[in-house]
Amino acid sequence: MSAPVHPVADNGPLLRIEGLSISLPAQADRRHAVEDVSLALARNEILCVVGESGSGKSVMSRAVLGLFPSRHVQPSAGRIVFEGQDLLQASPQHLRALRGNRIAMIFQEPMTALNPVLRIGAQIDEVLEVHQTSHQAGASAARRERVLAMLAAVNLPDPASILAAYPHQLSGGQRQRAMIAMALVLEPDILIADEPTTALDVTTQAQILQLIRDMQRKQGMGVIFVTHDFGVVAEIADRIAVMQHGRLVEQGLADEVLRRPQADYTRSLLAAVPSLTPRARRDFSAAPVVLGVKRLSKTFRSGGGLFGGPARQVDALVSVSFDIRRGETVGVVGESGSGKSTVARCITRLLEADSGEICVDGVDIARLSARELRPVRKRLQMVFQDPFGSLNPRRTVGQLISEGPIVHGLAANSAWARMLELLELVGLERRAADRFPHEFSGGQRQRIGLARALALEPEILVADEPVSALDVSVQAQVLRLLEDIRNRLGLTVLFITHDLRVASQVCDTVAVMHRGRIVEFGAVADVYANPSHEYTRALMAAVPGRQWSQLNDAANLEASRA
């Protein structure tokens, strides 16, 4: 673990949060979203605020700008002091003058934060125009030059093209860079970054972290960085504040908190971080191949025609081939756009491949009709990345899980009994059967999705990023559950993920995908220890906090032996 990435100024706090409490509505599961929290942020410091979903970290950080989720969630005690003024008592006009100008914010999902009908350049220009000050020229041409310079500063390719683009025309990493440019164009004193890298691939994440760190050093800002990823924390934090259930349970220098945590909750979070050291691989060489993919190809085409604009073609899969043996877990890793989810959807026939074979026990299911495919679907089930989006909100959990077996001919009473057994298998109470998906947490919904996939007693499970949106402790629970069920039921698993830490703990074999092709395939331990392809080496090098991860792995191993 290295020292803090830059020196922390010792000239008094730039921002003080004193005894802050923010009340929740009467029907909420607790009284306060944030309770009696006190923090200070120095100039030229990165303060990472960590905790699970519901810990209050985002509510606390957004309160600095007076951004509360509803009129029922409001501050009930405390102060937020900036330049001698309590921002909780500031007028709406004063807060508007501060937002973007002196205190700026980067949101977690740029696609929802950016205006979809305005070009990127117009949205950044609007910030300049609204906060016009003496050191910014008022002419639109001068503002345009400033926006172009800012887009170049955040390392966006061809700033002039980005200036004229709409948000949907940019990649996730480019949209995040555009939001950073918007937040920093007025050189604020404080930057609040709320989970700005959670949805990004490891290489893009590394670029964004480096960019924020470089801009912070250049402008001397104080940064409040909200995250649940300890790899990110190890990479950029000067100090760390840990929140649980709205309370601050620990704070201190990054090195101290990461190496010698004092709170039990902090220790449990650190212990739940997946290790980069692969688990021992089991030998499947004698097991039969249950899923064989041969020369699978898929091309997406768009545009063309009378009104469709210029024709575009993307080769999502290019002659992809691999085998999975009975009981084996094969991971598919790579960045967004590499083709890994397309592989999953083609294998499950949710998407039709252009060519190639998908053989289940020697039968090419790619050539089967919908009627012929029906019995195969019982044997090949999928767990989706977003359980809330894949679960019908109008049906109860019991109906959702029992529906598949009933459709495939099982009597309703037998399907219901199986559903109750599955709820217990995935760690939920039987009474959950009468509740609706929105009444559960993200981790619980993922368990429901897993139970629904298991209801048809499949032999092969395709899991597409099943834990990417979960907190580290919930993620660990779901991964343990998946491992337990795999061992008990003898499942064969295709596991799609962009998280190399998760792949190291779940998978026996790994396929690395890049631009629609498998560029490396082998045992996880072999690929991680000695990657042969330059793209795999780039992925491994981009994992945030690798040095800290090795120390944390060693500490967790020592604790388990004790």
N, C-alpha and C positions, 0 to 999 in steps of 0.2 A: 504494500500500500504506500503510495507516494504522498509527499506533503501536499498541502493545498495548492491548487494550480496557480494561484496568484496571491500576493500579500493582501491582507485585510487592513484597510485604513483604520487608524485609531483616532478618529477626530469626532467622536460622538455619533449617535445613531442618525441615520437619514430618515427613518420611519420608526415609530414606536406604536406597538399595539399593547394596550394596558387593560388587563382585566376584562377582555371582551367576552360578552355573552350574547348569543343570538337565539331568540326563542322560536320554537316550532309550534304549529297549530295544536290545539288541545287533543285532537285524535291521533297525533303522532306517537311513535313507540317510545319516545323520550321527550323531556321538556325542552332541551336545548340542542340546536345544531352545533353550536360552539359554546363552550362553558368556561368562563374565567381564564381565557388564554392571554398570556403576555409574551410578546416577542419584540425583538429589535432588529432592524436591518441597517447595516453600515454601508457607506458609499464604497464602491468597488468590491462588493461582496456578493457571493452567490449563496443564498440560504435555501436549502432544499427542504420542503415540507412533505413528509411521507406519511402514509397510512392507507388503510383499505377504503373501499367505497363506503360512504356513510360516516367516515371519521370526522368530517367537517372541514377538511383541508381546502376544498374548493370554495365552500361558503365563506370561510374566513378570508381567503385571498381576494375574492370578489367584493367583499365588504369594504375593502380599501377604496374602491371606486364607487361605492354606493350601489353596486349591482346585486340586488337581492332577488331570489327566484319568484317571490310573490309578496303581496302586501301582508300576508299572514306570517312571513318569515322576516323578522325585523330585530334590530339590536335592542337589548333590554338593559344592558349595563356596559360600562367600560368606555375607552377612548381609542381613537386611531389618530395619532398626532403626526402631522407633516408640516414642517416649517412653523412650528408653534401653534398651529390651528388644529382643532379637533374636526376631522373630516366627517364624523357622524353628525355634527351640528352644522356643517356647511350647507349653504343654499344650493338648490339644483343648478343655478347659473354658475356658481363657483366650481362645482363638481364637473360640469360640462367643460369649463375652461381648463381643468386639470387633465381630463381624460384624453389620452393621446398626446398631449402636449408635455406635461410634467410627469405623468404616470401613465404608462401604456400597458396593454395586455395582449398576449397571444393566446388564442383559444385552442381547445383540444382538436376540434374538427373544423378545419378551414372551409370546407364545402358548405357548411351550414352558417358560418360566420360571415362569409363573403356574399355580396349581392349577386345573384346569378344572372341578372339582366344588365349589369354594368361591366364594362371592360376593366381589367386590372389597373390600368393607368388612371382611369377616371376615379376609381375608388381611393387610390393613394393620393391623387391630386386633391380630392375632396378634403382629406385631412389637412393638407397645407392651406387650402382656401378658407376652411372654417377657423383654423387657428393662426390666422395671419399675424405675424409679428414683424418688428422692425428689421430683423436680420434676414427675413425671407422676402425676396422680390415678389411684387404682386402680379406681375405680368404672367399670363398663362404660358408663354414660351419659356420664361425663366423657371416656372414651376415644373414644366415638362422636363427640362434638363436636370432638375434636382431629382425628379422621380426616376429618370433613366440612370442617374448616378447611383441611386439607392438600390435599384434592381441589380445593377452591376456589382455593388458592394456585397450583396447577399449571394453572389456567385450564380445568378440565373443566366443561362445561355441566351444570347441574342436578345438583350433587354428591349429593343424596339419591337420585336415580335411579341414578347410577353406583355408589353404595354398595351398592345392592341387586342390581346386575347381575352376571352371570357373564362371564368373559373373552371367550367367543365372541360375546357380544352387543355388544361394543364394536368400533369400527374400529381399524385398526393404530395410528394416531396416539393414540387414546384409551387403548389398552392400554399404549403407551409412556409416556404421562403418568401412568397409574396406577402403573406400575413406578417412575417417578421419585418419585411421592408416597410410595411404600413405602420407597424408599431414603433419603428426606430427612426422614421423619416424626420421627426421633430427633435431627435436626440433627447429623449426623456431622461429624467433623473432616476426613475424607478421603472423596471420592467417586470411584469407579472406574467409568468408562463405557466398555463394550466394544462398539464399533461400534453405538451406540444409534440411529443415523439411517440406516443402510445401506439398509434395506428400505422407507424412507418416501419419499413423493412430495416434490417440491421445496418446495411450500408448507408441508406438515406438517413437513418437515425444518427449515425456517427457523423455525417456531414452537417446535420442540423445542430448537433451538440457543439461541434467545433465552431460553427458559425456564431452561435449565441455566445460562446466563450470569447471568441475573437472580438465581436462587436462590444461585448461588455467591457473588455480590457481597453479597447480603443476609446470608448465614450465614458469610462469610469462610472458606469451605472451600478446601482444596487439591484440585484435580481432575486425575486421570490420565485422559485422553481417548484411547482407542485407535481408530484409523481408518486407512483407506487413501485417503481422499478429501481431496485438497489444497485443494479449495474450502472444505470444512469447516474445515480447519486454518487457512487464511487468515482465516476468519471469527472464530475464537474463541481461537486459541493465544496464550499469552504466550511459551512456549518450546516447542521441537520437538526430539524425539529420533527419529532414523531408524535402523531395524533391518533387517538383512539376514542371512539364514541364522543367526539366533540371536545375532548380534553387533551391537553398537552402532557404527555407522559414522560418525555425525555427531550433534552436539547443539549447541544454541545458541538465542539469541533468535529469535523467529519471523521478524522482519523480516530478520535476517541470513541465516537458512537459506533463506527463500523468495526473497530477492533475490540473494544471493551464496553459493550452496551450494558447499561445499568438496569433498565426496566425489563421485566419478564416479557412484555409484549414485543419490545424491540428484538429480544433474543429469539422469540418465536417467529417473527417475520424473517429474520436473517436465516434461521434454520430451514424455512420453507422455500428459499431461493433454490431453483434447480441447479444441480451441479453440472459444470462443463466436463467433468470427468466421466466418461461413459461407464455404464454398468457392465458387468461381465456378460459376454455374449453367449447365448445358448447355441448348441450345435443342431442345425436343422438339415444337414446334408443328406440324411437318410429319409427325411420326411417327403411325402409326395407333393408335387406342385399342384396347388388348388386354384391359383389364379395366374394365368399367363397372358401377358400383354405383348403383342408382336406388331411392330411397325405401325403404331397408332399415329394417325395424322389428323389435324383439324385446322382449317383456315377460316378466319372470320373476314367477311367482306362487308363494306358499307359504302354509301354514297353512290354516285353514278346516276344514270337515268336523267329524266327531264328536269327534276327539281332537287336531286339528291346531292349536288355539289360534286367535287372531284372524288373519283373512286379510290378507296383505300383497301388494302389487303394486309392482314396480320396473320402470320403463321404461328398459331398458338401452340400446336404440337407438330413436331417434325420427326417422324419415324421413331417413336418412343417404344422401347422394348424392355421388359423386366419380368421376373417370376417371383411369386410369393409362395412359400411352402407352408404346409399345414402347421398352425400354431405360431407362426413367425409374425413379427411386427416390422413392417417396412415403412420407413419414414421418407417422405418427399419434401425436400427443403428448397428454398429459393426465394427470390424477391417477388413482389407483386408483378404480375405480367410474365412470370417465368413459365407459366403453363401448369402449375401444380394443381390448382383447383379444376382446371379444364380436364386434366387426367381423371380426377375423382368423378366428375360429372359424366364423362364419357364411359367410364367403367360401369357406373350405375345406370347407364342409358337415360339419364336425365338430359343428356346432350348427345346428339348423334355424331359419331366420328365420320370423317370423310373416307377414311380407309384404315385398314389394319384389322387385327383380330383381338378379341377379348374372350379368352378361353377359361371357363369355369369347369374344372374336372374334365378338361379335354373338349368341352362343347363350346363352339364359338357363338356366344350370345349376341354378338354384334349383328348377326344375320337372322336372328329370330324375330318373328312378328310380335306384335303387342300381346296377342293371345298366348303364343308360345313362351313369351318372356315371363308371364305372370307367375308360374311356379318357381322360376329362378329368383324372383324378387324376394321370396321368403328367405332364400339362402344368402342374399347380398343386400345388406341394409346400410343406411348412411346416417351419420350424426352431423348436423350442420353447425356452422360457426356461430350463427345468431339464433339461439333457440326461441327467442321471443318472436322473431320474424317467421319462423317455421312452424310455430304452434298456433292453431286456430283459436283466436281470443274468445270466440263464442261458445266453445266447448269446454267442458270440465276436463280435468286431468284424467279422470277415469275413462271418459269417453275417448279422449285422444289416444290413450295407450291400448284400450281394448278394441278400437276400431279396426286395426289391421287384421288381427286374428279372426274377427267376425267376417270381414270381407273375404277372407281366404277359407271360410267354411266352418270355423269353430263355433260351437253353440255359445249363445250370449252369456249364459251363467258360467261356463267354463272359461270364456275369455275374461270375464270380470274377476274370477278367482285368480287367474294367471296375472292379471293387472295388479291385484293387491299384493301378490308375492313379489312382483317386480319392484313395486314401491319400496318394500322392505329391503330388497336386494341392493337398490341404489341409495339407501340410507334416508328414505322419507317415511313419514308415518302414514298408516292406511287412511286416515281421515283426510289426507291431502287429495284423495280421489274426487271429492265433491267441490274442490276449489278451482278457480280459473287461473290461467297462466300469469296474469298481471299481479296476482296476490303473492308471488314468490320472488325471491332474489335471483340475480343472474346465475349464481352457482346452483341454486335449486332448480331453475329452469333447464340448465344443462343436464342435470340428473334426470329430469322428466324426459328430455329429448333422448337420452341414453336408454331409459326404460322403454320408450316407444319403439326404438330401433331393435331392442332385444325381444320385444313381444312376439315376433315371428320366429324366434329361435334361429337366428341366422348363423351360418358358418363363417361368413366373411363380413367384417365391419369396416366401412370406409368412414373415417373421422376427418372432417375438413375444418382445420383450425378450431378444435372444440374448446380450447382453453385460452385463446388469445385475448379475449376481452375480460378475463377474470383476474381478481386480485391474487397476489402471490400465494396467500394461505389457502384461498378457495381453490386456486389452480392445483395446489399440491393435493388437496382432498380429492378432487375429480380425477387426477392422474393416478392416485392410489386406488381409487374405486375402479377405474378402467383396468388397471393391472390385476386387481383381485378378480374381477369378472372375467377377464381374459383367461386367467389361470383356471378358474372354476369351471368355465364353460368350454374351454379349449378353442377359443376364437382365433381366427386369423385376421390381422388388422393391417389396413393401409392408413397411415397416419400422416396427414398433411399439416405442415407447420412452417412458419418462418423463424421460429425461435430455436436456435441451435442448442440452448440449454435444455429445453423440453425434449428435443429429439434425442439428446444424449441419455436421458433417463427413461425414455419410453421405448425406443426402437432397438431392434437387433441389427438391422441393416438400414442403410440410408442411400437414397438416390438424390443427387444434387442436380437441380434443373436450372437452365439458363437459356432464355429466349427460345423456349419450346423444345429444347433438347436435354437429354440426360448427359451431363458432362462428366459425372463421376458416380460410381456405384460400388458399394462394398460394405463390410462390417463397420459399424459406427466407430469402434475403437481404432480401426486401421485408418479410416478416412480422417478422423479428428487428429490423430497423432502424426500422420504423414500425408496430407492432402496432395494429390498429384496434379490437379488442375489449378490454374492461376485464379479462376473465379472462386473455387472453394477456399483457396488461401485468402482471398480478399474478404469473403464472408467471415472466416474465422478471425481475421485481424480486426474486423469492424465490431465484434461483440463488445459492448461497453463494459468497462471495469474488469477486464480479463485478469489483471494482476490481483485485484482484490478478490475475485471469484476463487482463485487458487488458494488464497489464504483462508477464505471463508469455508471452502470445501475441507481443508485440513482441520479447521476448528470444529466443524460439525462432525467429522470423523472421530476426532479425539473425544468430543462430548458423548458420542454414541457408545464408544468403548468404555467410557467412565460409567 
